Structures are given as C-alpha cells and as structure tokens.
Amino acid sequence: MSESTIGFIGLGNMGGRMARCLVDAGTPVLGFDPNEEAVRACGANVSPSVAEVTKGCEIVLMSLPDSNVVEKVVEGNDGVLAHVRKGQIVVDLSTASASSTRRLAGLMAEKGVDYVDAGISGGAAAAEKGALTLMVGGTEDALSRLAPVFAAIASKVVHMGQSGAGHTTKLLNNFLNAVSLAATAEVMVAGRKADLNLHQLLDVLNASSGVNFATLNRFPKIVDGDYLEGGLTSKLMTKDVVLYADLLHELGVTSLNTAGPMASFGLATALGYGDVISNRVVDAIGDVSGGVRLHQS
C-alpha cells in the first residue's frame, strides 16, 4: 500500500462523499464498510477489515454513526487500537461525545498516536463538493500533517483546541441546527394553515430577525417539494440533541431549550420519518396539524 494511501472506516452517507473527494483529488483510499458496495461506489479500494485499514495507512479517517459505534471500532477485538503504531493519526469525523473522544485520545496517546476529533458541518451537499466546515480538536502537529487531507474535503478548517474541542463545537452547532429546523418547520406549517404565500413568508423572514440556516437554505426548496434528501436523519438529529444535553450536564450548564427539538424529531421518528432526512420533520408536524403539506402536489 502506498504511503500516501488514506484509510477510511465508515463509507456511508457522509463518509462515502468525503472519500470520493479524496479519490477525485488523486489520493488513493483504502476503505472498510460492512457494505462493500459503498466502498466501491466512492472509488476506494476495498479492505476486508478495520485491522487491515489500520495496519496499511499512516492516516486513518472514521465516519461513524455515534460514540457507541466509534468505541466498538476503536476498542473492539481486532479494532483500531489493537493495530495502531507510533506516529499514526486517527481522525474521528463522527458526531460523538466529547468525553468519550478525550478518553480514546488518551488511549491512543499511550501508543504514540494522535487522535483528532473533526466535527463536520455543511451536510451532504457540501460533502459532495469538498466544501465542508471542519471544527478540529487535537495537536498543531497533527493538524499540519492533515492539511492536504482536509483540503480535499473542506473549505474551512478551524482548530478549536485540544482533544474533544472539535466534537464539543460540533454538538453546540448541531443543537442550534436542530432548534432552527424544528422551529422553522412549525412556523411554516402555521403559515400554510394561515393561507400565507410561503415564498413571500420566507422572503420576510430572511430579511428580518427570524432568519436562520433553515429559512435561508432549506425551506426555499422544501416549500416546492424538494426535501434535499440524503442528509442527517431525524433519528440522528435526536441522537445529537441527547449528546448536547449530556454535554451541558457535564459542563454544569442549565439547558432550557432541548425539549422542543427532542419533541419534534421524536415525533418525526414515531410517525415513520426517523430514517429519512430530518427536513421531513415539517411533514410530521403537518401530519398532527390536520394533514398539512407545504407544497401543492
């Protein structure tokens, strides 16, 4: 395996897009995913195991659903930790618990390995274009070595501090994302029931104090029936809100605003929208508000 080969564990919705950007930039990728077709689809070379990826690459990226999966991949039998060697860098691009990240970083450090947490933002569209925002926790040296890798997948990289800082920042960002999406969905359903022109409503919101990422980037498409499929699901959004609540508990910060998004995305999951893009929360709210849909079919 070439020294320039990047290892990639987890080639799903986001990981696959990031791996494709690396491949398109001329970087060979050795990938592992339980679904081998996902590895082939992004142009990576198929690895038979996590162990072989770890043994074959100086830099190993991971994009996994949550900390439970990250811990199993890292600490499980024949996992990453069992095969790392001094001088390697392991990068966790997942949305994960900062306390879990710091613990894993400590275990890696004992073996002379840099464990970098790199929270990502921008969704599937930005991942497709290699234009993600990365919020990174780890050492300056590791960040310097990762610069060419990150350049292929991100347009903005911010070093937030030591281990755990990247994932902490990601959870804070994702909570605001959850609040704005859930609240805007509710407002748009109300606008439809009030017989407002939804494009005009969005024009007003985007020129007023209610403006947010959802009003700017999501709902101009959603009101015409394009849900921007392929992004974060309602189940994963709920997971992120729970991680945020856990983080605030650890920090000793009172959390008064988690109930809204928890209820909204919990409702979406209960009504069958859990495994599709979280933008479908607007349909869940519409369902319990008289069968409302924003777009006219």
Secondary structure, DSSP 8 states (H G I E B T S, - for coil): --TT-EEEE--STTHHHHHHHHHHTT--EEEE-SSHHHHHHTT-EE-S-HHHHHHH-SEEEE--SSHHHHHHHHHSTT-HHHH--TT-EEEE-S---HHHHHHHHHHHHTTT-EEEEEEEESHHHHHHHT-EEEEEES-HHHHHHHHHHHHHHEEEEEEEESTTHHHHHHHHHHHHHHHHHHHHHHHHHHHHHTT--HHHHHHHHHTSTT--HIIIIIHHHHTTT---TTS-BHHHHHHHHHHHHHHHHHHT----SSHHHHHHHHHHIIIIITTSBGGGHHHHHHHTTTS--SS--
